[in-house]
Amino acid sequence: MSHEAEATAGEIPEAPHLDFAGTTPYEDYVQADVLTHLQHPLSDDPGEMVFLVTTQVMELWFTVIVHEWETAAAALRQDDLGTAVAALRRSVRELEALNASWKPLGQLTPAQFNSYRSALGDGSGFQSAMYRRMEFLLAEKSASMLVPHRGAPRVHAELEKALHEPSLYDEVIRLLGRRGFDIPEAVRNRDVSQRYDPSPEVEAVWTAVYAGDQDGELVRLGEALTDVGELVWRWRNDHLVATRRAMGSKAGTGGSAGVAWLEKRARKNVFPELWTARSHV
């Protein structure tokens, strides 16, 4: 190596570009200044900032997961299982991050929560429009869930559109029908604006899928959906436990039944036949 090359190799790298005419390219892309100035606590309790930021982080994860599940549903309509499974797998990692959001809130004592609970007023996570879109994609449909959003036309329109579109699971079942499995017409052509009810025939289809090629793409699809379903169940249970610790059996914010309502939700599985079919394989 020449002396010139040795000198070049030993040079300290140039400093990063620090001088910009306006905001930094990072800020332009990430909008960090917007994100970090969205917090407006309404009490003097320092714990409210933790509650507020954690809730906002949850809303961002809801947004990402809705994007993944909509991507998966669109791919399934095109019989593109590779793209669908990849999106579902990404959403599994995102659900794990979402569920970890309970860590800062999961050990609040009643007194700690009460110190800023009044700041929520009638506010409740029950009113989250993006979480409602997640539920709709899981076939947990209910037209009454649009009512809280009547005063926000754009949000209401997005939810109404999601209500009347096939859920992620509807697209899975339709794909199974196109693959030659015996899906009843009543299931294939059901009113997708209604909550999905389990079908013995769909259970039999999943039993046949799981009794077949374990490396086949339909088993991989089933397992990706099962991972999603398990983490949704864990989310609901973590929510239940955090609420029990923070407020016991008191009525929830926003007029909900609190723990009683969460207990009912925690008992439900999404993609139900994927769970019950395992008893028959």
C-alpha positions as CSV (number, residue, x, y, z in Angstrom):
1,M,0.0,0.0,0.0
2,S,1.4,3.4,-0.9
3,H,1.9,6.2,1.7
4,E,-0.9,8.1,0.1
5,A,-3.3,5.1,0.4
6,E,-2.2,4.5,4.0
7,A,-2.9,8.2,4.8
8,T,-6.3,8.0,3.2
9,A,-7.2,4.7,5.0
10,G,-6.2,6.3,8.3
11,E,-8.2,9.5,7.9
12,I,-11.0,10.2,10.3
13,P,-14.3,10.1,8.5
14,E,-15.9,13.5,7.8
15,A,-18.4,14.7,10.3
16,P,-22.1,14.3,9.4
17,H,-23.9,17.0,7.6
18,L,-25.2,19.4,10.3
19,D,-26.2,22.6,8.5
20,F,-29.6,22.6,6.7
21,A,-31.5,25.5,5.2
22,G,-34.7,24.4,7.0
23,T,-35.7,21.5,9.2
24,T,-33.6,18.4,9.1
25,P,-34.4,15.6,6.6
26,Y,-35.0,13.4,9.6
27,E,-37.6,15.8,10.9
28,D,-39.3,16.2,7.5
29,Y,-39.7,12.4,7.3
30,V,-40.5,11.4,10.8
31,Q,-42.3,14.5,12.0
32,A,-40.7,14.0,15.4
33,D,-41.4,17.6,16.5
34,V,-45.1,17.0,15.9
35,L,-45.1,13.7,17.8
36,T,-43.3,15.0,20.8
37,H,-45.6,18.0,21.2
38,L,-48.9,16.1,21.1
39,Q,-48.9,15.5,24.9
40,H,-51.0,17.9,27.0
41,P,-51.4,16.5,30.5
42,L,-54.4,17.8,32.4
43,S,-53.2,17.1,35.9
44,D,-50.1,17.8,37.9
45,D,-49.4,14.1,38.5
46,P,-46.1,13.1,36.7
47,G,-47.7,9.6,36.0
48,E,-50.2,11.1,33.6
49,M,-47.4,11.8,31.1
50,V,-46.6,8.1,31.1
51,F,-50.2,7.1,30.7
52,L,-50.7,9.7,27.8
53,V,-47.6,8.7,25.9
54,T,-48.1,5.0,26.3
55,T,-51.7,5.4,25.0
56,Q,-50.5,7.4,22.0
57,V,-47.9,4.7,21.3
58,M,-50.6,2.1,21.3
59,E,-52.6,4.1,18.8
60,L,-49.5,4.1,16.5
61,W,-49.2,0.4,16.8
62,F,-52.9,0.0,16.0
63,T,-52.3,2.0,12.8
64,V,-49.4,-0.2,11.7
65,I,-51.3,-3.4,12.5
66,V,-54.4,-2.3,10.5
67,H,-52.1,-1.6,7.6
68,E,-50.6,-5.1,7.8
69,W,-54.0,-6.8,8.0
70,E,-55.4,-4.8,5.2
71,T,-52.3,-5.7,3.1
72,A,-52.9,-9.4,4.0
73,A,-56.6,-9.2,3.1
74,A,-55.9,-7.6,-0.3
75,A,-53.2,-10.2,-1.0
76,L,-55.6,-13.0,-0.1
77,R,-58.2,-11.6,-2.6
78,Q,-55.5,-12.1,-5.3
79,D,-54.6,-15.6,-4.1
80,D,-51.1,-14.2,-3.1
81,L,-50.4,-16.2,0.0
82,G,-46.8,-15.3,0.2
83,T,-47.5,-11.6,0.5
84,A,-50.4,-12.3,3.0
85,V,-48.4,-14.5,5.3
86,A,-45.4,-12.1,5.2
87,A,-47.8,-9.2,6.3
88,L,-49.3,-11.5,9.0
89,R,-45.8,-12.4,10.3
90,R,-44.8,-8.8,10.5
91,S,-48.0,-8.0,12.4
92,V,-47.0,-10.7,15.0
93,R,-43.9,-8.8,15.8
94,E,-45.9,-5.6,16.0
95,L,-48.5,-7.2,18.2
96,E,-45.7,-8.3,20.6
97,A,-44.5,-4.6,20.7
98,L,-48.1,-3.4,21.2
99,N,-48.6,-5.9,24.1
100,A,-45.4,-4.7,25.7
101,S,-47.0,-1.3,26.0
102,W,-48.9,-2.5,29.0
103,K,-45.6,-2.8,30.9
104,P,-45.5,0.9,32.0
105,L,-49.2,0.8,33.0
106,G,-49.6,-2.8,34.2
107,Q,-48.7,-2.2,37.9
108,L,-50.5,1.0,38.7
109,T,-52.0,1.0,42.1
110,P,-55.6,2.4,42.5
111,A,-54.3,5.5,44.2
112,Q,-51.7,6.2,41.4
113,F,-54.4,5.8,38.7
114,N,-56.9,7.9,40.7
115,S,-54.4,10.7,40.8
116,Y,-55.1,11.6,37.2
117,R,-58.1,9.4,36.2
118,S,-60.4,12.5,36.3
119,A,-58.4,14.0,33.5
120,L,-59.9,11.3,31.2
121,G,-63.4,12.6,31.8
122,D,-65.6,10.4,29.6
123,G,-62.7,9.3,27.5
124,S,-62.0,5.6,27.1
125,G,-60.0,3.3,24.9
126,F,-63.3,1.8,24.0
127,Q,-63.7,4.9,21.8
128,S,-60.5,4.4,19.8
129,A,-61.4,4.4,16.1
130,M,-58.2,2.7,15.0
131,Y,-58.6,-0.1,17.5
132,R,-62.2,-0.5,16.2
133,R,-60.8,-0.9,12.7
134,M,-58.6,-3.7,14.1
135,E,-61.6,-5.4,15.6
136,F,-63.5,-5.1,12.4
137,L,-60.7,-6.8,10.5
138,L,-60.9,-9.6,13.0
139,A,-64.6,-10.0,12.1
140,E,-65.8,-8.4,15.4
141,K,-68.3,-6.3,13.6
142,S,-71.0,-4.1,15.2
143,A,-72.7,-1.1,13.6
144,S,-73.3,0.5,17.0
145,M,-69.5,1.0,17.4
146,L,-69.8,3.8,14.8
147,V,-72.1,5.9,17.0
148,P,-69.3,7.5,19.1
149,H,-67.7,8.8,15.9
150,R,-70.7,10.6,14.3
151,G,-69.1,13.9,15.2
152,A,-65.9,13.1,13.2
153,P,-67.0,12.7,9.5
154,R,-63.7,11.4,8.2
155,V,-63.3,8.8,11.0
156,H,-66.9,7.8,10.7
157,A,-66.7,7.3,7.0
158,E,-63.5,5.1,7.3
159,L,-65.2,3.0,10.0
160,E,-68.4,2.6,7.9
161,K,-66.3,1.5,4.9
162,A,-64.5,-1.0,7.1
163,L,-67.8,-2.3,8.6
164,H,-69.1,-3.2,5.1
165,E,-65.9,-4.7,3.8
166,P,-65.0,-8.4,4.2
167,S,-62.8,-9.0,7.3
168,L,-59.4,-10.6,7.1
169,Y,-61.0,-13.9,8.2
170,D,-63.7,-13.6,5.5
171,E,-60.9,-13.3,2.9
172,V,-59.2,-16.4,4.3
173,I,-62.4,-18.4,4.2
174,R,-63.2,-17.3,0.6
175,L,-59.7,-18.4,-0.4
176,L,-60.2,-21.8,1.1
177,G,-63.4,-22.1,-1.0
178,R,-61.5,-21.2,-4.1
179,R,-58.9,-23.9,-3.2
180,G,-61.7,-26.5,-3.5
181,F,-62.7,-26.9,0.1
182,D,-66.4,-27.2,1.0
183,I,-67.4,-23.8,2.4
184,P,-71.1,-23.4,2.7
185,E,-72.7,-20.6,0.6
186,A,-74.2,-19.1,3.7
187,V,-70.7,-18.6,5.0
188,R,-69.1,-17.4,1.7
189,N,-71.9,-14.9,1.1
190,R,-72.7,-13.9,4.7
191,D,-73.5,-10.3,5.6
192,V,-69.9,-9.1,6.4
193,S,-71.2,-6.2,8.4
194,Q,-72.2,-8.6,11.1
195,R,-70.0,-10.4,13.7
196,Y,-68.7,-13.7,12.4
197,D,-70.3,-16.9,13.9
198,P,-68.3,-20.1,14.0
199,S,-69.3,-22.8,11.4
200,P,-68.9,-26.6,11.9
201,E,-68.2,-26.8,8.1
202,V,-65.3,-24.3,8.4
203,E,-64.0,-26.2,11.4
204,A,-64.0,-29.4,9.2
205,V,-62.0,-27.5,6.5
206,W,-59.3,-26.5,9.0
207,T,-59.2,-30.0,10.3
208,A,-58.5,-31.3,6.8
209,V,-55.9,-28.6,6.2
210,Y,-54.1,-29.5,9.4
211,A,-54.3,-33.2,8.8
212,G,-52.5,-32.7,5.5
213,D,-49.0,-31.4,4.4
214,Q,-47.5,-29.7,7.4
215,D,-45.2,-27.7,5.1
216,G,-48.0,-26.6,2.8
217,E,-48.9,-23.0,2.3
218,L,-52.3,-23.3,3.9
219,V,-50.9,-24.7,7.2
220,R,-48.4,-21.8,7.1
221,L,-51.3,-19.4,6.7
222,G,-53.2,-21.1,9.5
223,E,-50.2,-20.9,11.8
224,A,-49.7,-17.2,11.0
225,L,-53.4,-16.5,11.8
226,T,-53.1,-18.6,15.0
227,D,-50.1,-16.5,16.1
228,V,-52.1,-13.4,15.5
229,G,-55.1,-14.8,17.4
230,E,-53.0,-15.8,20.4
231,L,-51.5,-12.3,20.7
232,V,-54.9,-10.6,20.4
233,W,-56.0,-12.9,23.2
234,R,-53.0,-11.9,25.2
235,W,-53.6,-8.2,24.5
236,R,-57.1,-8.5,25.9
237,N,-56.0,-10.4,29.0
238,D,-53.2,-7.9,29.7
239,H,-55.7,-5.1,29.4
240,L,-58.0,-7.0,31.8
241,V,-55.2,-7.5,34.4
242,A,-53.9,-3.9,34.2
243,T,-57.5,-2.7,34.7
244,R,-58.1,-5.0,37.6
245,R,-54.9,-3.7,39.3
246,A,-55.7,-0.1,38.7
247,M,-59.4,0.1,39.5
248,G,-60.8,-3.2,40.7
249,S,-64.4,-3.7,39.7
250,K,-65.4,0.0,39.6
251,A,-67.2,1.2,36.5
252,G,-64.9,2.0,33.6
253,T,-64.2,5.5,32.1
254,G,-66.7,6.5,29.4
255,G,-69.5,4.6,31.1
256,S,-68.2,1.1,30.2
257,A,-68.7,-1.9,32.6
258,G,-64.9,-1.9,33.2
259,V,-63.6,-5.3,34.3
260,A,-66.8,-7.1,33.6
261,W,-66.8,-6.0,30.0
262,L,-63.1,-6.9,29.6
263,E,-63.6,-10.3,31.2
264,K,-66.3,-11.1,28.5
265,R,-63.9,-9.9,25.8
266,A,-61.0,-11.9,27.1
267,R,-63.0,-15.2,26.9
268,K,-63.4,-14.9,23.1
269,N,-61.0,-16.2,20.5
270,V,-60.6,-14.7,17.0
271,F,-60.5,-17.1,14.1
272,P,-62.5,-19.6,16.2
273,E,-62.4,-22.7,14.0
274,L,-58.6,-22.5,13.9
275,W,-58.7,-23.3,17.6
276,T,-61.5,-25.8,17.8
277,A,-60.3,-27.8,14.7
278,R,-57.1,-28.8,16.7
279,S,-59.3,-31.2,18.8
280,H,-60.1,-33.2,15.7
281,V,-56.6,-33.6,14.1
